[in-house]
């Protein structure tokens, strides 16, 4: 039986996804190429010509991030022309799905060595760009979906509000969770927990100056609960109240993930190949699952996805030593905690997307990189990551740390 193991995992420090952000002068292909090149260079003796495929996630597949952007990133990384690339879109779960596809290909024997990765340059490709033509937002769901869900689909922020209402989450709870994310991420950076997984990129700007981002740009070590409480709500609108009834608006920029640029990559092979080549198999991709859920609540798919991946793995929530649950919004993770009964102390211990950032197509690979690091730092065996996604789907992945 072939298995799939991770032998290397890297990510960039995550930048602010707006003009003036650390990577705002970097083409997304170059940002993506940096992690591809860095990941492969870290595997002793691996020639990039040996890579059977590069599977990359990206959400905004328009403009500079279109045209099978992963193929261009592989070429920009200096890989031989013989190395193919393909770009996946499962919305925010795109690079987590890329990792699943990589594992499935290796286990099936279609690949021996594959790179799973993700990119999102939100300073170049603003969120929602792929649904706009000539400045006009398009009906991407079509009339049949609108008939099935009268009134049509809704913005994710409104879904986050509906989740907060359904699980009776207070504004204070949302802000407290956001504060925890920043504190955990700041502590992780201060204690060097990201040092061996982050690959900074030197950026040459138009004026000839060179800068380098060495830490995640949106972590705010000095933020306070009072500062978060002072932020205005982001999605309050009478049209949603008319449709869904009274909503005590609570979701703000502070208890939501920011807009970011970033990239991440993992090298996947079999444990047999790794041993033969002298590579350390760091973790086995134990079990993967994907599921759908209500596209109005949209972000709750992580609850059934977690149940599905645990059942498939033959594990319980108590068997998991570390969790990475994407912090699209505080309400998403808090509702997941309420439903799964997971130990909060094991969740996003090095901070989550509210602090680190959420470069959409890169976030699944970033979570996997972070989760691997947490297991190695704590000596845990099983880690579970899960990602909510636009349209009401969700990925869940269990990895098993392997002894060196």
C-alpha positions in Angstrom: 0.0 0.0 0.0 1.4 3.4 -1.0 1.0 6.3 1.4 1.4 10.1 1.0 3.8 12.0 3.3 4.9 15.6 3.6 8.7 16.0 3.5 8.8 19.8 3.3 6.4 22.7 4.0 7.0 26.4 3.7 5.2 29.7 3.5 5.8 33.3 3.1 5.2 35.8 5.9 1.7 37.0 5.1 1.4 40.6 3.8 -1.3 43.2 3.8 -3.4 42.7 0.7 -3.7 46.4 -0.3 -1.6 49.1 -1.9 1.5 49.7 0.3 1.4 46.1 1.6 4.7 44.3 1.7 4.0 42.4 -1.6 1.9 45.0 -3.4 4.7 45.4 -5.9 5.2 41.7 -6.5 3.4 39.9 -9.3 1.4 36.9 -7.9 3.3 34.5 -10.1 6.6 35.6 -8.6 5.3 35.3 -5.0 4.0 31.8 -5.8 7.3 30.8 -7.5 9.2 31.8 -4.4 7.6 29.2 -2.2 7.8 26.5 -5.0 11.5 27.1 -5.4 12.1 27.3 -1.6 10.2 24.1 -0.8 12.1 22.1 -3.4 15.5 23.5 -2.5 15.0 22.3 1.1 14.6 18.7 0.1 18.2 17.3 -0.2 19.0 16.0 -3.6 15.6 16.7 -5.1 15.9 17.8 -8.7 12.9 19.9 -9.8 12.8 17.8 -13.0 11.6 14.9 -10.8 8.4 16.7 -9.9 5.5 15.0 -11.5 3.0 17.9 -11.0 2.5 21.2 -9.2 -1.0 21.6 -8.0 -1.8 25.1 -6.8 -4.8 26.7 -5.3 -6.0 30.2 -6.3 -9.4 31.9 -5.8 -9.2 35.1 -7.9 -8.3 33.5 -11.2 -8.5 36.7 -13.2 -6.0 39.2 -14.4 -2.5 38.5 -13.2 -3.6 35.4 -11.4 -5.4 33.7 -14.3 -4.4 31.5 -17.2 -3.4 28.5 -15.0 -1.2 30.7 -12.8 0.4 27.6 -11.2 2.0 26.6 -14.5 3.6 30.1 -14.8 4.7 29.9 -11.2 6.5 26.6 -11.9 8.3 28.1 -14.9 9.1 31.3 -12.9 10.6 29.1 -10.2 13.0 27.7 -12.7 11.5 24.2 -13.0 12.1 22.5 -16.3 9.4 22.9 -19.0 8.6 19.3 -18.5 7.1 19.9 -15.1 3.3 20.5 -15.5 1.1 22.6 -13.3 -2.6 22.9 -12.6 -4.7 25.5 -10.7 -7.5 24.5 -8.4 -10.5 26.6 -7.2 -12.4 25.4 -4.2 -12.6 28.9 -3.0 -10.9 29.4 0.4 -10.1 25.7 0.5 -8.3 25.7 -2.9 -4.8 24.8 -1.6 -6.1 22.4 1.0 -7.9 20.7 -1.9 -4.6 20.9 -3.8 -2.9 19.0 -1.0 -5.7 16.4 -1.1 -5.3 15.9 -4.8 -1.6 15.6 -4.4 -2.0 12.9 -1.7 -4.6 11.0 -3.8 -2.3 11.1 -6.8 0.7 9.8 -4.9 -1.4 7.0 -3.2 -2.8 6.0 -6.6 0.6 5.8 -8.2 0.0 8.6 -10.6 2.7 10.7 -8.9 5.9 9.9 -7.1 6.8 13.5 -6.1 4.3 16.4 -6.3 4.1 19.9 -4.9 0.9 21.2 -3.5 0.7 25.0 -3.1 -1.4 28.1 -3.0 -1.3 31.7 -3.9 -3.4 34.8 -3.4 -2.4 38.4 -4.1 -5.4 40.3 -2.9 -3.5 43.6 -3.4 -3.5 42.7 -7.2 -6.7 40.8 -7.4 -9.3 42.1 -4.9 -11.8 39.7 -3.4 -14.7 39.1 -5.7 -12.9 40.1 -8.9 -13.7 36.9 -10.7 -17.4 37.7 -10.5 -17.1 41.1 -12.1 -17.1 41.9 -15.9 -16.7 45.4 -17.1 -17.3 46.7 -13.6 -20.6 44.9 -13.3 -21.0 42.1 -10.7 -22.4 39.0 -12.5 -24.9 36.4 -11.3 -22.5 33.6 -10.8 -25.0 31.2 -9.3 -27.6 31.4 -12.1 -31.4 31.4 -12.0 -32.0 27.8 -10.8 -30.0 28.4 -7.6 -31.9 31.6 -7.0 -35.1 29.7 -7.3 -33.9 27.1 -4.9 -32.8 29.7 -2.4 -35.3 32.6 -2.8 -33.6 35.9 -2.6 -30.3 34.4 -3.8 -27.0 33.8 -2.0 -25.6 36.3 0.4 -22.2 37.8 1.3 -20.0 35.7 3.7 -20.1 38.5 6.3 -23.9 38.2 6.5 -23.5 34.4 6.9 -21.1 35.1 9.7 -23.8 37.2 11.4 -26.4 34.5 11.0 -24.0 32.0 12.6 -23.4 34.4 15.5 -27.2 34.7 16.0 -27.9 31.0 15.6 -25.2 30.0 18.2 -26.1 33.0 20.5 -22.5 34.4 20.3 -22.0 37.8 21.8 -20.0 40.7 20.4 -17.6 40.3 23.4 -17.1 36.6 22.6 -16.3 37.4 19.0 -13.8 40.1 20.0 -12.2 38.0 22.8 -11.5 35.2 20.2 -10.0 37.8 17.9 -7.8 39.1 20.7 -6.7 35.5 21.4 -5.6 35.1 17.8 -3.4 38.1 17.9 -1.9 37.2 21.2 -1.2 33.6 20.1 0.4 34.7 16.8 2.5 37.4 18.5 3.7 34.9 21.1 4.5 32.3 18.3 6.6 34.8 16.5 8.4 36.0 19.7 9.2 32.4 20.6 10.5 31.5 17.1 7.7 28.9 16.3 7.5 30.0 12.7 11.2 30.3 12.1 11.8 27.0 10.3 8.7 27.3 8.0 8.8 30.9 6.8 10.7 31.9 3.7 11.0 35.7 3.5 11.1 37.3 0.0 13.3 40.3 -0.9 11.2 42.8 -2.8 12.7 45.3 -5.2 10.4 48.3 -5.7 10.0 50.6 -8.6 12.3 53.2 -7.0 15.0 50.6 -6.5 14.6 50.2 -2.8 14.7 46.7 -1.4 12.5 45.5 1.5 11.9 42.2 3.2 8.9 41.2 5.3 10.1 39.0 8.1 6.9 38.6 10.1 3.2 38.4 9.3 2.1 42.0 8.6 -1.3 41.9 10.1 -0.5 40.6 13.5 -1.2 43.3 16.1 0.6 42.5 19.4 -0.7 45.6 21.0 -4.4 45.3 20.3 -6.9 45.3 23.2 -10.4 44.2 23.8 -11.4 47.9 24.1 -9.9 48.7 20.7 -11.7 45.8 19.1 -15.0 46.8 20.8 -14.7 50.3 19.3 -14.8 49.1 15.7 -18.1 49.5 13.8 -19.9 46.6 12.4 -19.1 45.8 8.8 -22.2 44.2 7.2 -25.3 45.9 8.8 -27.8 46.5 6.0 -31.6 46.8 6.2 -32.1 44.5 3.2 -30.7 41.6 5.2 -32.9 42.4 8.2 -35.9 42.4 5.9 -35.0 39.0 4.6 -33.8 37.3 7.8 -35.4 39.2 10.6 -33.7 41.0 13.4 -29.9 40.7 13.5 -27.9 42.1 16.3 -25.0 43.1 14.1 -21.7 42.0 15.7 -19.2 41.2 12.9 -16.4 43.8 12.4 -13.1 44.1 10.6 -11.5 43.2 14.0 -13.2 39.8 14.5 -12.9 38.9 10.8 -9.9 37.9 8.8 -8.1 40.7 7.0 -7.2 41.0 3.3 -3.8 39.5 2.5 -1.1 38.4 0.1 0.8 35.2 0.6 1.8 31.8 -0.7 2.7 28.4 0.7 3.9 25.0 -0.6 4.4 21.4 0.5 6.3 18.6 -1.1 4.5 15.3 -1.0 5.8 11.8 -1.8 5.6 8.3 -0.4 7.3 7.2 2.8 9.1 4.5 0.8 10.5 7.0 -1.7 11.4 9.3 1.1 13.4 6.6 3.0 15.1 5.6 -0.2 16.2 9.1 -0.9 17.2 10.0 2.6 14.3 12.5 3.1 12.6 12.8 6.4 8.9 11.9 6.1 7.5 14.5 8.6 3.8 13.6 8.5 1.5 11.2 6.8 -1.6 12.7 5.1 -3.8 10.3 7.0 -7.4 11.1 5.9 -9.1 13.7 3.7 -12.7 14.7 3.3 -14.8 17.3 1.6 -18.5 18.1 2.1 -21.3 20.5 1.3 -23.6 22.4 3.6 -26.3 25.1 3.5 -25.0 27.8 1.1 -26.8 30.5 3.0 -25.1 29.8 6.3 -22.2 28.9 4.0 -19.4 28.8 6.5 -20.8 26.0 8.8 -19.6 23.2 6.4 -16.5 22.7 8.7 -18.9 21.0 11.3 -20.0 18.1 9.1 -16.6 18.0 7.4 -15.0 17.4 10.7 -17.4 14.7 11.6 -16.9 13.1 8.2 -13.1 13.0 8.3 -13.0 11.7 11.8 -15.5 8.9 11.0 -13.5 8.0 7.9 -10.2 8.0 9.9 -11.7 5.9 12.7 -10.8 8.6 15.2 -12.7 10.8 17.7 -12.3 14.5 18.5 -10.4 13.5 21.6 -7.7 11.7 19.5 -6.7 14.9 17.8 -3.7 16.7 19.4 -3.9 20.0 17.4 -6.5 21.8 15.3 -6.2 24.4 12.6 -9.6 25.9 12.0 -9.6 28.8 9.5 -10.5 32.0 11.2 -12.5 33.5 8.4 -14.6 35.0 11.2 -14.6 34.5 14.9 -18.2 33.2 14.8 -17.2 30.4 12.5 -14.6 28.9 14.8 -16.8 29.5 17.9 -19.8 27.7 16.4 -17.5 24.8 15.4 -16.2 24.6 18.9 -19.7 24.5 20.3 -20.8 21.7 18.0 -17.6 19.5 18.0 -16.7 19.8 21.7 -13.0 20.2 20.7 -10.7 21.4 23.4 -10.2 25.2 22.7 -6.7 25.0 24.1 -5.7 22.8 21.1 -7.2 25.1 18.5 -5.0 27.6 16.5 -2.4 27.7 19.2 0.0 29.8 17.1 -2.7 32.2 16.1 -5.1 32.0 13.2 -6.2 33.9 10.1 -7.7 36.9 12.1 -4.1 37.7 13.0 -1.8 35.9 10.6 -4.1 36.7 7.6 -6.1 34.9 5.0 -4.6 35.0 1.5 -7.5 33.0 0.2 -6.0 30.5 -2.2 -2.9 30.0 -0.1 -4.6 29.5 3.3 -5.1 25.8 3.1 -1.4 25.2 2.4 -0.6 27.8 5.1 -2.8 25.9 7.6 -1.1 22.6 6.8 2.3 24.2 7.2 1.3 25.7 10.6 -0.3 22.4 11.7 2.8 20.4 10.9 4.8 22.8 12.9 2.5 22.7 15.9 2.6 18.8 16.0 6.4 18.9 15.8 6.7 21.5 18.5 4.3 19.8 20.9 5.1 16.1 20.1 1.4 15.5 19.1 0.5 12.7 16.8 -2.7 13.7 15.0 -3.6 17.1 13.6 -6.8 18.2 11.9 -7.4 21.2 9.8 -10.6 22.4 8.3 -11.6 25.3 6.0 -15.0 26.9 5.4 -15.6 27.9 1.8 -17.8 30.1 -0.3 -20.9 28.3 -1.6 -21.2 26.1 1.5 -18.4 23.6 1.0 -15.7 22.6 3.4 -12.5 20.6 3.4 -11.1 18.6 6.4 -7.7 16.9 6.6 -6.0 14.8 9.2 -2.3 14.5 9.2 -0.2 12.1 11.4 3.2 13.3 12.6 5.9 10.7 12.0 8.9 10.2 14.2 12.2 11.2 12.6 
